[in-house]
Amino acid sequence: MLSQSYAKNMGLYGERTGALSVIVSDNSIVDRVLVQLKQVIRPMYSSPPAHGARIAATILNNPVLFDKWNGELKLMSGRILEMRTALKLALQKLQTPGNWDFLEKQIGMFS
């Protein structure tokens, strides 16, 4: 089971846009898994916003838009890494006690 959120990396805040993927080893249980998933999600929402999902689907299914989005993700993740490296170097230059290597090893905006 894998869950993904597209809220932050597509700028779709408040849209509850994401995906849940389930891989099973036996096709005979697919229907049972779907029934269980539907029972879990039904009380959570009745009519979720659809425009965020449509935007995400458009980006993910269009090779040109997907490549552009992917490039923007790489640009932003590179910027985050540059900022972390700069912070680590500044802390080391100030001789701040501690080991600051973790700043460059973490992944994600809120690590």
BELJOSUL-V692893 format. One record per residue. N is the residue number from 1. BURIAL is # if it has 16 or more other ideal C-beta (glycine too) atoms within 10 Angstrom, else .. Layout:
# BELJOSUL-V692893
N;BURIAL
N;BURIAL
This chain:
# BELJOSUL-V692893
1;.
2;.
3;.
4;.
5;.
6;#
7;.
8;.
9;.
10;#
11;.
12;#
13;.
14;.
15;#
16;.
17;#
18;.
19;.
20;.
21;.
22;.
23;.
24;.
25;.
26;.
27;.
28;.
29;.
30;.
31;.
32;.
33;.
34;.
35;.
36;.
37;.
38;.
39;.
40;.
41;.
42;.
43;.
44;.
45;.
46;.
47;.
48;.
49;.
50;.
51;.
52;#
53;#
54;.
55;#
56;#
57;.
58;.
59;#
60;.
61;.
62;.
63;.
64;.
65;.
66;.
67;.
68;.
69;#
70;.
71;.
72;.
73;.
74;.
75;.
76;.
77;.
78;.
79;.
80;.
81;.
82;.
83;.
84;#
85;.
86;.
87;.
88;#
89;.
90;.
91;.
92;.
93;.
94;.
95;.
96;.
97;.
98;.
99;.
100;.
101;.
102;.
103;#
104;.
105;.
106;.
107;.
108;.
109;.
110;.
111;.
